[in-house]
Amino acid sequence: QVQLVESGGGLVQAGRSLRLSCAASGIIFSIDIMGWYRQAPGKQRELVAVISSGGSTNYADSVKGRFTISRDNAKKMVYLQMNSLKPEDTAVYYCNANMRTLTGQRSFWGQGTQVTVSS
């Protein structure tokens, strides 16, 4: 069974850092774009950062200069280094990956990890 599993969330004070990790597992032939999204209470899910298989990145304006997305293709993992965290970064963070599996090419989501930033 193909799945994405996030880790690394938690409670942190404003100005501190956290690193999220996401591991893909199962029978996976290839992984295209990987990314992180977040959803705060009462708000829609929004893009945080994405990275292509070749390493090209794109960030939401709200996190540019503070967050860095990276990936390890050999390990089938994607990371999100979050620095200078702000209370408004509080949300459930979801990993997303477009993967080719036995059932074809489609988008997969992780279960989410909570990030809470206190002021």
Salt bridges, closest charged atoms under 4 A:
GLU46 OE2 - ARG38 NE 2.71
ASP61 OD1 - LYS64 NZ 3.11
ASP89 OD1 - ARG38 NH1 2.95
ASP89 OD2 - ARG66 NH1 2.75
